[in-house]
Amino acid sequence: MNPADAFLYLLLKAVIILITVLPERLVYCAGAFLGELFYLFGKKRRAITVDNIKRAFPEKSFSHCRSLALDVYKNLGRNLVEFIRFSNGKLSGKIDIRGADRFANGGLMQMGHFGNWEITGMALASSGRDLYPVGRRIHNKAVDTIIDVLRTVFGGAHIPYRGSIRKVLKKIRNNENICVLFDQRMSSGLPVKFFNRPVWVTHFSSVLHRRTGVEVIPSFSYHEDGRLKVRYEEPADFVSSGDTLRADFINTQNQVNWLEDKIRNRPYEWFWLHDFWKDRWPAVFLDRDGTINVDHGYVSEKEDLEFYPGTFKALRELRRAGYLLIVVTNQSGVARGYYTENDYRKLNSYFLNTLEKEGVIIDRVYHCSHHPDDDCYCRKPNPGMVLNAAEELNIDEAASFVVGDKASDINLGKRLDIKTAMVMTGEGKNQIKDVSPDFVGADLAEVAQIIIDETD
């Protein structure tokens, strides 16, 4: 430890002693005040926090988001005080723990940065069951040393995320307990949807469950009536599948959905400060009828929704490669009176539910119901639907693709200078002569592989 880290270490130890010995009410007020100070003077981090909240709750006013952000900072100050006092045995009667017996035979604690996540893990260890948290380092020797001591005062030891799999497997074989914070921003893992926006998260839990059968136990805490309530829920119902990617996508998305539900109920309890949604994403803009599913002619009934063979796997592989999946479809059948807008919405809901059950995450679906004679700005080959997507999501158009079976799909890509790929399903064989796509494939499965190969 260098001199600067040594000084910081001593300073942190002094703060810990003060928080432990001073009266409870005083240190809680000090913790909330410290949170307010960070909010007031941490301009860059405050802006990220407010922006994250606004993205998650677009229906809320900016003033509401700023007020909620302040509550988040106050809550973090309170968490710090609780964390230190709990590790020093000063919170007896203030913690309500339920469900710890679910870890009697070992388990994987699934949790996010919600409530007081440090105590959520430590509470289990305090009941006599060792817990081994898997996570990243802060990369400051003084801070890491202090946190490791506090986290493991009741037993267990921190396992660094990098290279952790062997240690984790050994702990699981010995019926010991592992903890994973899955809502850390990742540069790998799987891209799923969180508050209707794409994020990379770890699929560690799904992989471990598949390899070992370990029970994954959703765990969280929240503040209510002056107490911290720690809850260990029933083991998650993880999907098993011969296609491991399908299972990993379904399980990981369900895991994120669980956390999002908790956050929506108590948004001030989540850690909004990290730049979770900052990635710029490539996208694949997909036609629907004739590309994803068979074009039976103005498809409007779920009985007519027939997916091409290999479509689900192709879409999963594109998603794993980091592409947003955005459907852009002309639906002039509405204008022609063949079916209604409500009919379209019902079919679209069935379409998305079917894909979701196959582990396929569609980020957005855009449609244009106008007649070709209306010359609508959204109707392909006009660019409206793609431009709407680019405005809503942080899309890297230069790295994106437009995929379809019609000349209008290819011309859409050409107008926006986005690479194009044409499938020979649907109208592809008839209309290929009218356009010059960048790539051609027999079907979506072949085109997906071409795109992934281009990425590599």
C-alpha positions as CSV (number, residue, x, y, z in Angstrom):
1,M,0.0,0.0,0.0
2,N,1.6,3.3,-1.0
3,P,1.7,6.3,1.3
4,A,-1.4,8.0,-0.2
5,D,-3.5,4.7,0.1
6,A,-2.1,4.2,3.7
7,F,-3.3,7.7,4.6
8,L,-6.8,7.1,3.1
9,Y,-7.0,3.8,4.9
10,L,-6.3,5.5,8.3
11,L,-8.8,8.2,7.5
12,L,-11.5,5.6,6.6
13,K,-10.8,3.7,9.8
14,A,-11.3,6.9,11.8
15,V,-14.6,7.5,10.0
16,I,-15.7,4.0,10.8
17,I,-14.9,4.4,14.5
18,L,-16.9,7.7,14.6
19,I,-19.9,6.1,12.9
20,T,-19.8,3.2,15.4
21,V,-19.5,5.2,18.6
22,L,-21.6,8.3,17.9
23,P,-25.4,8.3,18.7
24,E,-27.5,6.5,16.0
25,R,-29.7,9.5,15.2
26,L,-26.7,11.8,14.7
27,V,-24.9,9.5,12.3
28,Y,-28.0,8.8,10.3
29,C,-28.5,12.5,9.8
30,A,-24.8,12.9,9.0
31,G,-25.1,10.1,6.4
32,A,-28.1,11.7,4.7
33,F,-26.3,15.1,4.8
34,L,-23.2,13.5,3.2
35,G,-25.4,12.2,0.5
36,E,-26.8,15.6,-0.1
37,L,-23.3,17.1,-0.4
38,F,-22.3,14.5,-3.0
39,Y,-25.5,15.4,-4.9
40,L,-24.8,19.1,-4.8
41,F,-21.1,19.1,-5.6
42,G,-20.9,16.0,-7.9
43,K,-22.2,17.7,-11.0
44,K,-21.2,15.1,-13.5
45,R,-22.5,12.1,-11.5
46,R,-25.6,14.0,-10.6
47,A,-26.4,14.6,-14.3
48,I,-25.9,10.9,-15.0
49,T,-28.3,10.0,-12.2
50,V,-31.0,12.4,-13.3
51,D,-30.7,11.3,-16.9
52,N,-30.9,7.7,-16.0
53,I,-34.1,8.3,-14.0
54,K,-35.6,10.3,-16.8
55,R,-34.8,7.5,-19.3
56,A,-36.4,4.9,-17.0
57,F,-39.5,7.0,-16.3
58,P,-40.0,9.2,-19.4
59,E,-43.5,10.1,-18.2
60,K,-42.1,11.9,-15.1
61,S,-41.2,15.6,-15.1
62,F,-37.6,16.8,-14.9
63,S,-38.2,18.3,-11.5
64,H,-39.6,14.9,-10.2
65,C,-36.5,13.2,-11.5
66,R,-34.2,15.7,-9.8
67,S,-36.1,15.2,-6.5
68,L,-35.9,11.4,-6.8
69,A,-32.2,11.7,-7.5
70,L,-31.7,13.6,-4.3
71,D,-33.5,10.9,-2.4
72,V,-31.2,8.3,-4.0
73,Y,-28.1,10.2,-2.7
74,K,-29.6,10.5,0.8
75,N,-30.4,6.8,0.7
76,L,-26.8,6.0,-0.2
77,G,-25.6,8.0,2.8
78,R,-27.9,6.1,5.0
79,N,-26.7,2.8,3.5
80,L,-23.1,3.7,4.3
81,V,-24.0,4.3,8.0
82,E,-26.0,1.1,8.2
83,F,-23.3,-0.9,6.5
84,I,-20.6,0.2,9.0
85,R,-22.8,-0.1,12.1
86,F,-24.1,-3.5,11.1
87,S,-20.6,-4.9,10.6
88,N,-19.8,-3.6,14.1
89,G,-22.8,-5.2,15.7
90,K,-24.7,-1.9,16.3
91,L,-28.0,-2.6,14.5
92,S,-29.6,-5.3,16.6
93,G,-33.4,-4.9,16.4
94,K,-33.1,-2.7,13.3
95,I,-32.8,-5.6,10.7
96,D,-35.8,-7.8,9.9
97,I,-34.5,-11.0,8.1
98,R,-36.8,-13.5,6.5
99,G,-36.0,-16.6,4.3
100,A,-32.4,-17.3,5.4
101,D,-33.3,-21.0,5.8
102,R,-33.5,-21.2,2.0
103,F,-29.7,-21.2,2.0
104,A,-29.4,-24.2,4.3
105,N,-28.0,-26.5,1.6
106,G,-26.1,-23.8,-0.3
107,G,-27.3,-21.5,-3.0
108,L,-26.6,-18.6,-5.3
109,M,-27.8,-15.3,-4.0
110,Q,-29.2,-13.2,-6.9
111,M,-29.3,-9.6,-6.2
112,G,-28.8,-6.1,-7.6
113,H,-27.7,-2.7,-6.2
114,F,-31.1,-2.3,-4.4
115,G,-31.8,-1.4,-0.9
116,N,-28.7,-1.9,1.2
117,W,-27.2,-4.6,-0.9
118,E,-24.1,-5.0,1.4
119,I,-26.3,-5.9,4.3
120,T,-28.5,-8.1,2.2
121,G,-25.5,-10.4,1.8
122,M,-24.0,-9.8,5.3
123,A,-27.3,-10.6,7.0
124,L,-27.1,-14.1,5.7
125,A,-23.5,-14.5,7.0
126,S,-24.6,-13.1,10.3
127,S,-27.1,-15.9,10.7
128,G,-24.2,-18.4,10.6
129,R,-24.0,-19.2,6.9
130,D,-20.8,-18.2,5.2
131,L,-21.3,-16.1,2.0
132,Y,-18.8,-15.5,-0.7
133,P,-19.5,-12.4,-2.8
134,V,-18.3,-12.4,-6.4
135,G,-17.7,-9.0,-7.8
136,R,-15.4,-6.3,-9.2
137,R,-12.7,-4.4,-7.3
138,I,-12.9,-0.7,-6.8
139,H,-9.2,-0.6,-7.7
140,N,-8.1,1.4,-4.7
141,K,-6.1,-0.6,-2.2
142,A,-7.3,1.3,0.8
143,V,-11.0,1.1,-0.1
144,D,-10.9,-2.5,-1.2
145,T,-9.2,-3.5,2.1
146,I,-11.7,-1.7,4.2
147,I,-14.7,-3.1,2.3
148,D,-13.3,-6.7,2.4
149,V,-13.0,-6.5,6.2
150,L,-16.5,-5.1,6.7
151,R,-18.1,-7.5,4.2
152,T,-16.5,-10.6,5.7
153,V,-16.7,-9.9,9.4
154,F,-19.3,-12.6,9.8
155,G,-17.6,-15.1,7.6
156,G,-16.7,-15.8,3.9
157,A,-14.3,-14.0,1.6
158,H,-14.6,-11.8,-1.5
159,I,-14.0,-13.7,-4.8
160,P,-12.8,-11.4,-7.7
161,Y,-15.1,-11.6,-10.7
162,R,-12.2,-12.2,-13.2
163,G,-11.2,-15.8,-13.2
164,S,-13.7,-16.7,-10.5
165,I,-15.4,-19.7,-12.1
166,R,-13.2,-22.4,-10.5
167,K,-13.5,-21.0,-7.0
168,V,-17.2,-20.6,-7.4
169,L,-17.7,-24.2,-8.6
170,K,-15.7,-25.5,-5.7
171,K,-17.9,-23.5,-3.2
172,I,-21.1,-24.8,-4.8
173,R,-19.9,-28.4,-4.7
174,N,-19.3,-27.8,-0.9
175,N,-22.8,-26.5,-0.5
176,E,-21.6,-23.1,0.3
177,N,-23.3,-19.8,-0.6
178,I,-22.3,-17.5,-3.5
179,C,-23.5,-13.9,-4.1
180,V,-23.6,-12.2,-7.5
181,L,-24.6,-8.6,-8.1
182,F,-25.9,-9.0,-11.6
183,D,-26.7,-5.3,-12.4
184,Q,-23.1,-4.2,-12.9
185,R,-22.4,-2.6,-16.3
186,M,-20.6,-5.2,-18.4
187,S,-18.7,-5.2,-21.6
188,S,-19.6,-8.9,-22.2
189,G,-22.4,-11.2,-21.0
190,L,-25.7,-10.9,-22.7
191,P,-27.6,-7.8,-24.0
192,V,-31.1,-7.7,-22.5
193,K,-33.7,-5.1,-21.9
194,F,-33.8,-3.0,-18.7
195,F,-36.5,-0.3,-18.5
196,N,-37.1,-0.9,-22.2
197,R,-33.5,-0.1,-23.1
198,P,-30.6,-2.4,-24.0
199,V,-27.9,-3.2,-21.5
200,W,-25.1,-5.8,-21.1
201,V,-25.5,-7.9,-18.0
202,T,-23.8,-11.0,-16.7
203,H,-25.5,-14.4,-17.4
204,F,-23.4,-15.9,-14.6
205,S,-26.4,-17.2,-12.7
206,S,-27.9,-19.0,-15.7
207,V,-24.6,-20.7,-16.5
208,L,-24.0,-21.8,-13.0
209,H,-27.5,-23.2,-12.6
210,R,-27.2,-25.1,-15.8
211,R,-23.8,-26.5,-14.9
212,T,-24.4,-27.4,-11.3
213,G,-28.1,-27.3,-10.6
214,V,-27.5,-24.8,-7.8
215,E,-30.7,-23.0,-6.6
216,V,-30.7,-19.3,-7.5
217,I,-32.4,-17.3,-4.7
218,P,-33.6,-13.8,-5.4
219,S,-32.6,-11.6,-2.5
220,F,-33.1,-7.9,-1.7
221,S,-33.7,-5.4,1.1
222,Y,-35.7,-2.2,1.6
223,H,-36.3,0.4,4.2
224,E,-39.7,0.6,5.9
225,D,-40.9,1.9,9.2
226,G,-37.4,2.7,10.4
227,R,-36.1,-0.8,9.8
228,L,-34.2,-2.5,7.0
229,K,-36.1,-5.5,5.8
230,V,-34.1,-8.3,4.2
231,R,-35.9,-10.8,2.1
232,Y,-34.7,-14.1,0.6
233,E,-37.3,-15.3,-1.8
234,E,-38.3,-18.7,-3.2
235,P,-35.7,-20.1,-5.6
236,A,-36.1,-18.7,-9.2
237,D,-37.8,-21.0,-11.7
238,F,-35.0,-21.2,-14.3
239,V,-35.7,-22.5,-17.8
240,S,-33.7,-25.5,-19.1
241,S,-33.3,-26.0,-22.8
242,G,-31.3,-28.0,-25.3
243,D,-30.4,-24.6,-26.7
244,T,-28.2,-23.1,-24.0
245,L,-28.3,-19.6,-25.5
246,R,-32.1,-19.7,-25.5
247,A,-32.1,-20.7,-21.8
248,D,-29.5,-18.0,-20.9
249,F,-31.5,-15.3,-22.6
250,I,-34.8,-16.2,-21.0
251,N,-33.3,-16.7,-17.5
252,T,-31.2,-13.5,-17.6
253,Q,-34.1,-11.4,-18.9
254,N,-36.4,-12.8,-16.2
255,Q,-33.7,-11.9,-13.6
256,V,-33.6,-8.3,-14.9
257,N,-37.4,-8.1,-15.0
258,W,-37.4,-9.2,-11.3
259,L,-35.1,-6.3,-10.4
260,E,-36.9,-3.8,-12.5
261,D,-40.2,-4.6,-10.7
262,K,-38.5,-4.0,-7.4
263,I,-37.1,-0.7,-8.6
264,R,-40.4,0.5,-10.0
265,N,-42.0,0.0,-6.5
266,R,-39.2,1.8,-4.7
267,P,-37.1,3.7,-7.2
268,Y,-35.1,5.7,-4.5
269,E,-33.6,2.3,-3.3
270,W,-31.6,1.6,-6.5
271,F,-28.1,2.8,-7.4
272,W,-28.8,5.1,-10.3
273,L,-25.3,6.7,-10.3
274,H,-23.5,4.5,-12.8
275,D,-23.7,5.1,-16.6
276,F,-25.7,2.0,-17.3
277,W,-27.1,3.0,-20.6
278,K,-24.2,4.7,-22.2
279,D,-23.2,2.1,-24.9
280,R,-23.7,2.9,-28.6
281,W,-25.3,0.0,-30.3
282,P,-25.3,-1.4,-33.8
283,A,-28.8,-2.5,-34.9
284,V,-30.3,-4.9,-37.4
285,F,-33.5,-3.3,-38.9
286,L,-35.6,-6.3,-39.9
287,D,-38.6,-6.5,-42.2
288,R,-41.3,-8.8,-40.8
289,D,-43.5,-10.6,-43.4
290,G,-41.3,-12.5,-45.8
291,T,-38.2,-12.1,-43.7
292,I,-38.9,-13.3,-40.1
293,N,-42.2,-15.1,-40.9
294,V,-43.8,-16.4,-44.0
295,D,-45.7,-13.8,-46.0
296,H,-49.1,-15.3,-46.6
297,G,-50.4,-12.0,-47.9
298,Y,-51.4,-9.3,-45.4
299,V,-50.8,-11.4,-42.3
300,S,-53.2,-10.3,-39.6
301,E,-54.3,-13.5,-37.7
302,K,-52.1,-15.5,-35.3
303,E,-53.0,-18.7,-37.2
304,D,-51.2,-17.2,-40.2
305,L,-48.0,-16.3,-38.2
306,E,-45.5,-19.0,-39.4
307,F,-41.9,-18.4,-38.6
308,Y,-39.2,-19.6,-41.0
309,P,-37.0,-22.5,-39.8
310,G,-33.9,-21.3,-38.0
311,T,-35.4,-17.8,-37.4
312,F,-35.3,-18.0,-33.6
313,K,-31.7,-19.2,-33.4
314,A,-30.6,-16.6,-36.0
315,L,-32.1,-13.8,-34.0
316,R,-30.6,-15.0,-30.7
317,E,-27.2,-15.2,-32.3
318,L,-27.5,-11.7,-33.7
319,R,-28.5,-10.5,-30.2
320,R,-25.6,-12.3,-28.6
321,A,-23.3,-10.5,-31.1
322,G,-24.5,-7.2,-29.6
323,Y,-27.0,-6.1,-32.3
324,L,-30.3,-4.4,-31.3
325,L,-33.2,-6.2,-33.1
326,I,-35.6,-3.6,-34.5
327,V,-38.6,-4.6,-36.7
328,V,-39.7,-2.1,-39.3
329,T,-42.8,-3.2,-41.2
330,N,-45.2,-1.7,-43.8
331,Q,-48.7,-2.6,-42.9
332,S,-50.8,-1.0,-45.6
333,G,-53.5,-3.7,-45.0
334,V,-54.9,-1.3,-42.4
335,A,-55.3,1.5,-44.9
336,R,-56.7,-1.0,-47.5
337,G,-59.3,-2.1,-44.9
338,Y,-58.2,-5.7,-44.8
339,Y,-57.7,-5.5,-41.0
340,T,-57.8,-2.9,-38.3
341,E,-55.1,-1.2,-36.3
342,N,-56.4,-3.1,-33.3
343,D,-56.0,-6.4,-35.2
344,Y,-52.4,-5.4,-36.0
345,R,-51.7,-4.7,-32.3
346,K,-53.1,-8.0,-31.2
347,L,-51.0,-9.9,-33.7
348,N,-47.9,-7.9,-32.8
349,S,-48.4,-8.8,-29.1
350,Y,-48.6,-12.4,-30.0
351,F,-45.6,-12.1,-32.3
352,L,-43.5,-10.6,-29.5
353,N,-44.7,-13.1,-26.9
354,T,-43.8,-16.0,-29.2
355,L,-40.3,-14.6,-29.7
356,E,-39.9,-13.9,-26.0
357,K,-40.6,-17.6,-25.2
358,E,-37.8,-18.5,-27.6
359,G,-35.3,-16.2,-25.9
360,V,-35.5,-13.6,-28.6
361,I,-35.4,-10.0,-27.4
362,I,-36.9,-7.4,-29.8
363,D,-36.0,-3.9,-28.9
364,R,-38.7,-2.0,-30.8
365,V,-41.3,-2.7,-33.5
366,Y,-42.3,0.2,-35.8
367,H,-45.0,0.0,-38.4
368,C,-46.6,2.2,-41.0
369,S,-50.3,1.7,-41.7
370,H,-50.5,4.1,-44.6
371,H,-51.4,3.3,-48.2
372,P,-48.5,3.5,-50.7
373,D,-50.3,6.4,-52.4
374,D,-50.1,8.4,-49.2
375,D,-46.3,8.8,-49.6
376,C,-45.9,8.6,-45.8
377,Y,-42.5,9.6,-44.5
378,C,-42.5,6.4,-42.3
379,R,-43.4,4.0,-45.1
380,K,-40.4,2.1,-46.5
381,P,-38.3,3.0,-48.4
382,N,-38.8,6.3,-46.7
383,P,-36.6,6.5,-43.5
384,G,-39.1,7.6,-40.8
385,M,-39.2,4.4,-38.8
386,V,-35.4,4.0,-38.7
387,L,-34.9,7.6,-37.8
388,N,-37.4,7.2,-34.9
389,A,-35.4,4.3,-33.7
390,A,-32.2,6.2,-33.9
391,E,-33.7,9.0,-31.8
392,E,-35.0,6.7,-29.1
393,L,-32.0,4.4,-28.9
394,N,-28.3,5.1,-29.1
395,I,-27.7,3.5,-32.5
396,D,-24.5,3.3,-34.4
397,E,-25.9,3.5,-37.9
398,A,-22.5,3.0,-39.6
399,A,-22.3,-0.5,-38.0
400,S,-25.9,-1.4,-38.6
401,F,-27.8,-3.4,-41.2
402,V,-31.2,-3.4,-43.0
403,V,-32.5,-6.9,-43.8
404,G,-35.5,-7.7,-45.9
405,D,-37.0,-9.5,-48.8
406,K,-38.3,-6.5,-50.8
407,A,-36.7,-3.7,-52.9
408,S,-38.2,-1.2,-50.4
409,D,-36.1,-2.7,-47.6
410,I,-32.9,-2.4,-49.6
411,N,-33.7,1.1,-50.8
412,L,-34.3,2.1,-47.2
413,G,-30.8,1.1,-46.3
414,K,-29.3,2.8,-49.4
415,R,-31.1,6.1,-48.5
416,L,-29.5,6.1,-45.0
417,D,-26.2,4.7,-46.1
418,I,-26.7,1.6,-43.9
419,K,-25.4,-1.7,-45.1
420,T,-28.2,-4.0,-46.6
421,A,-28.8,-7.7,-46.8
422,M,-31.6,-9.4,-48.8
423,V,-33.1,-12.8,-48.0
424,M,-34.4,-15.0,-50.8
425,T,-37.5,-15.9,-48.8
426,G,-40.7,-14.0,-49.4
427,E,-40.4,-11.7,-52.4
428,G,-36.6,-11.8,-52.4
429,K,-36.1,-14.0,-55.5
430,N,-38.5,-11.8,-57.5
431,Q,-37.2,-8.4,-56.4
432,I,-33.4,-9.1,-56.2
433,K,-33.1,-8.0,-59.9
434,D,-34.3,-4.5,-59.0
435,V,-31.8,-3.7,-56.4
436,S,-28.1,-4.2,-55.4
437,P,-27.9,-5.3,-51.7
438,D,-24.5,-5.5,-50.0
439,F,-25.2,-9.1,-49.1
440,V,-27.6,-11.8,-50.1
441,G,-28.6,-14.9,-48.2
442,A,-31.0,-17.8,-48.7
443,D,-32.9,-16.9,-45.5
444,L,-32.5,-15.0,-42.2
445,A,-30.3,-17.7,-40.7
446,E,-27.8,-17.4,-43.5
447,V,-27.9,-13.6,-43.5
448,A,-27.4,-13.5,-39.7
449,Q,-24.2,-15.6,-40.1
450,I,-23.0,-13.2,-42.8
451,I,-23.6,-10.2,-40.5
452,I,-21.8,-11.9,-37.6
453,D,-18.9,-12.9,-39.8
454,E,-18.7,-9.2,-41.0
455,T,-18.6,-8.1,-37.3
456,D,-15.7,-10.4,-36.5
